Amino acid sequence: MPAYRCGATNPEITMKLYYSPGACSLSPHIALIEAGLPFTIEKVDTGASRTETGDDFTAINARGYVPALRLDSGDVLTEGAAIVQFIADLRPAAGLAPPAGTLARARLHEALNFIASELHKAFAPLFRPTTDEPGKEQARSAVAKKLDQVEAMLSDGRPHLLGDGFSVADGYLFTVVNWTGHVGIALDPWPNLRGFMARMAQRPAVRQAIAAEGLAEAA
């Protein structure tokens, strides 16, 4: 269970991120490093509902999936979009999310909700062992349509999803789009998205999170 300090400004807050390598929990893992907050990580076998230390994961998150973020208070926060915004708000100076109450923050909500409810969800059949090949082809087509929309968002030359600056939405988008390499979807039809992925893969926080989870470099 590696511990990170990353020059945190709130040393009294030590969070634990429950993760599965390469799963959507990679997004808050990246956000925690970008924020420079102290935290530890604990791997979860979601199939067996056990953490690497042998705890029953359903006692931590009754839904049984990652990510889950435990605070020193004992509170456990779930759902990736909520977790990354919580992380961003713990250290506003890191600039991971626009201020609350602004249109820019609403745009962040918009982006996170699209990734969670549309793009992330579209991948689900491709990871389900019961999905037959026609079902997988249908799912790949559904993913491609969502990637078309992301490509259109990036078509004005913006380096990040919301514009010039990195936000927690970029970490989430990178995490989900990185699954394409595992499900037989090449990014050639989406050059702007491919460029985004290449830029993200070079961010130190992304590289650190990938290494900590024992993953290969992103394509």
N, C-alpha and C positions, 0 to 999 in steps of 0.2 A: 504494500500500500504506500506508494511514493507520496511524500509530502512536498508541497511547493510553497515558497514564500514570495518570490517574485517582487520584492520591494513593497509589500503591502502596507497600506496606511492604516489598516484596522487590525492590528495583530491579535486583538482579543477575539476576533471572529475566525474560527477555524471550522470550515465546512467539510463535509465528506460527500463526494459525488459517487453514487453507485452507477456503474457503467457496464456495458458489454462492448467489446472491441469493435469499432467501426459502425456501431449502431447510432441512432440519433443522439445518444448521450455524448457523442464526440462534439456536438455543437456547444453545450454548456462547458465541456472540458476546455475547448478553445477560448470561450468567453472568460472563464476563470483565470486563465493564464494572461489573456489580454488585459484584464482588469488589475492584475498584480495582487490578487487576494490570496491569503493563505488557505490551503485546502489539502485534503487527502483524497485518494481514490480507492475504491474497492470494486473489484470485478464481480459480476453477477452471471451465473449460469441461469438464464431465464427459463430454459427448458426444464431444469430441475428445481427452479425457484430457490436456489441456494447462493449465498455469497461465497467468496473465496475463503472466508473465515468460518464457514459452516452455518451461518445464520439463515433462518427462514426468511426469504426476501418478501414473501407476502405479508409478513408481520411488519415490514418496513413500508412497503407500498402494496396495498391490497389488490391493486390492479395487476400487479405481477410483471410490469415492464419498466424498462429504464427510459429516461433518466429519473433519478430521485436524488434530492439534495437535502442532507440532514444538517441542521444548524446546531450550534452549541446548546441552544435552548431545548433541543429535542424535537422541535418542529421539523416535519419533513414536507418539502415542496416537490410537487410532481408536475408533469407536462412541460415539455421543453421550451415552448414559447413563453410561458410564465417564468420559468427558471432563468432564462437568459436576460429577461428584462429586470428581474430582481437583482441579478449580478450587476448589470449595467448601472442600476440605481444605487448600489452600494458604493460605487466609486465613480461619480459623475465626471470627475476630471479625466478619466480615461476616454471619454467621448464615444462610448459604445452604443449610446441611445440618445436621441434628442430629448430636450426637456419635456416633462409631462405637461399636457394641456396645449401643446402646439400642434399645428398641422403636420409638421415634420414627424412628431411622435405618432400621430394617427397614421401616417404613411408607413412607419415601422410596424405598427399593428397590422396594417393591411398586408404588408409583405410577409410577415410571420404567419398570418392566418392563411394566406395563399399557399405558402410552402407546406404548412401542416395539413390543411384540409384538402388540398388539391394535388400537389406534387408528391408529397410524402405518401399520402393515401394511395395514389396510383401505383406505387411500387409494391404494395402489399401482396397482390397475387403472385408476384415473381419470387417471393420468399416463402410462399406457402407450399409445402411438399405435396399437397393434394391437387395443385393446379396442373392440368394436363397441358400438352404443347399448344393446342389451339387457344386455350385460355391464356397461356403465357404470351402468345403472339398478340392477342387482343390487349393484354396489359401493356406490352411494349408500345403498341399504337397509342394507347391512352397516355402513357408517359411522354411519348414524342409530342403529343398535342400540348401538353403542359410546358415542355421544353421550348416549343415554338413561342409560347407567351413570354417566357423568361428571355429568350433571344430578342424578342421585340422590345422588352424593357431596356435591354443593354445596347440596343441598336444606335442610340444617340452618342455612343462613345464613352459613356460614363464608366469609370473604373470599378465602381461598386454599385450594389443594388439600389441604394438611395441617392447616389450621386458621387461626389468626390471622396467622401470619407467612409472608412470602414465602420460597420455597425454589426450588432449581433445577428442581424438578418443575413449577413454575408457568411458568417460561420455556419448557420443553419443550411443555407443554400448549398454551400460547399459540401457539407456532410451528406446531404441527400443526393446531390448530383454525382458525388463520388461513387454511389452505388451502381451507376451505369456500367462501370467496368466489370462488375460482377454478374450482371444479368444480360450481357450480350447486346448492349446499346452503345454504339460508337458516337462520339460527339462531333464527327465531321460535318453534319448538316447545320451545326450551330456554332459558327466561328467566334462570335462575340462571347458566348458562354464558354467555349473552349479557352479563350484568352483569359476570361475571369478565373477559371479553374487553375490555370497555370500561374497566375499572379497570386492566388490564394495559397497555392501549394508552397510558395516561397516565403510566406509569412513565418517568422520565427515561432509564434505561438502555435500555428498549425503544425509545423514540423515537430515541435516539442510534444504536442498532444498525440500526434500519430506515433511518435517513438515510444511514448509512455504506454500506449495501448498495444504495442508490439505489432503494429501494422506496417505494411510495405508503403513506400512513398506513393503518393497519389499520382495518377497518370497525367 
